[in-house]
Amino acid sequence: MPETILTKLSNDYLPFRLYAEHKRGVTSAQLAAAFAVSDPWVEERIEATRLMVEKQIRVELVN
């Protein structure tokens, strides 16, 4: 099966991985625990990535 762009990006960039996992049904709290970061941080990255993917809006993420 060919790799989708979202799959490729989720392998290389954490925000895309968080978004992809969230789309598969993993909660932000579960993701926060898995990556040892705060729940609000995960929610912000998921929302920013959702905007980029679904709305095609450029958003710059700053760590």
C-alpha positions as CSV (number, residue, x, y, z in Angstrom):
1,M,0.0,0.0,0.0
2,P,1.5,3.4,-0.9
3,E,2.3,5.7,1.9
4,T,0.0,8.7,2.3
5,I,1.5,12.2,2.9
6,L,-0.1,12.2,6.4
7,T,1.6,8.9,7.2
8,K,5.0,10.2,6.0
9,L,4.6,13.4,7.9
10,S,3.5,11.6,11.0
11,N,6.7,9.6,10.9
12,D,8.8,12.7,10.8
13,Y,6.9,15.4,12.7
14,L,5.4,14.9,16.2
15,P,2.4,17.3,15.6
16,F,1.3,15.3,12.5
17,R,1.7,12.1,14.5
18,L,-0.4,13.5,17.3
19,Y,-3.1,14.5,14.8
20,A,-3.0,11.1,13.0
21,E,-3.3,9.2,16.3
22,H,-6.1,11.5,17.5
23,K,-8.0,10.9,14.2
24,R,-7.7,7.2,15.0
25,G,-9.4,7.7,18.3
26,V,-6.6,8.2,20.8
27,T,-7.5,10.9,23.3
28,S,-5.3,13.9,23.9
29,A,-4.8,12.7,27.5
30,Q,-3.5,9.4,26.3
31,L,-1.1,11.1,23.8
32,A,0.1,13.5,26.5
33,A,1.0,10.5,28.8
34,A,2.6,8.6,26.0
35,F,4.9,11.5,25.0
36,A,5.4,12.9,28.5
37,V,4.0,16.3,27.6
38,S,1.0,18.3,28.9
39,D,-2.5,17.8,27.7
40,P,-2.9,21.4,26.6
41,W,0.3,21.2,24.6
42,V,-1.0,18.1,22.8
43,E,-4.4,19.8,22.1
44,E,-2.7,22.9,20.7
45,R,-0.6,20.8,18.3
46,I,-3.6,18.7,17.2
47,E,-5.7,21.8,16.5
48,A,-2.9,23.6,14.7
49,T,-2.3,20.5,12.5
50,R,-6.0,20.0,11.9
51,L,-6.2,23.6,10.6
52,M,-3.2,23.0,8.3
53,V,-4.6,19.7,7.0
54,E,-8.3,20.3,6.9
55,K,-8.4,24.0,6.2
56,Q,-5.0,24.4,4.5
57,I,-4.0,27.3,6.7
58,R,-0.3,27.9,7.4
59,V,0.5,27.9,11.1
60,E,3.9,28.2,12.5
61,L,4.5,26.0,15.6
62,V,7.0,27.3,18.1
63,N,8.4,25.1,20.8
